[in-house]
Amino acid sequence: MFRDMHPTPNISHITREDYNDVYEPSEDSFLLMDVLENDVQAITKIRPMICLEVGSGTGVVSCFLATLLQQPCMFWMTDINTKASQVSMNTMRQNKVYMTDAITSDLTTGLMDRLQGKVDLLLCNPPYVPTPLQEVGSNGIAASWAGGNNGREVIDRLLPAVNKLLSPQGLFYLLCVKENKPDEIMATLQTDNISGCVAMQRRAHNEFLMVLRFNHS
């Protein structure tokens, strides 16, 4: 799908060798960017000061959002893959986004105390592909897709942190597929008074992708 309005960030600095270790932007990345662009008025209205992307990969999604908003906001990015953290920072610099930091971390480890209740925008395109459980948790390229049982191993570890991280006006965007049982994900967060809905969905090859949007009830 070609975007008519806001351009995709410049990622010409990323080499084919980099993509051996870092997830290359694909249909799921572009769906998440399309949702953010579609929601830009609602996002701007909450005047976000802190954005946290968990599992940033190349950093293209956070970079897209930063250039889309055109307003002061601190962008934090985490990835368990050290190479991905490096590439994410380089993507931000390539596109002249400077209020940012990339941390090599398992999900939000090391950030909870600092960011508790302060995250206005929480983004995550997790490893969602159903795989054998032993494939989950590597710190290389497999970490970008291996989701374990129902593709939910990483997602389910992130969900308890959502309510703790989100600011009162905060929004959480989660990329998932039908096999992840999105209704169960929304029901789980509803127990923390976090309401969710399907913001956008799209079929891509053999996957049925969707982005779930959450906010405090």
Buried (B, 14 or more C-beta within 10 A) or exposed (E): EEEEEBEBBBBEEBEEEBBEBBBBBBBBBBBBBBBBBEBBEEBEEBEBBBBBBBBBBBBBBBBBBBBBBEEEBBBBBBBBBEBBBBBBBBBBBBBEBEEBEBBBBBBBEEBEEEBBEBBBBBBBBBBBBBBEEEBBBBBBBBBBBBBBEBBBBBBBBBBEBBBEBBBEEBBBBBBBBEBBBBEEBBEBBEEBEBEBEEBBBBEBEEBEBBBBBBBBE
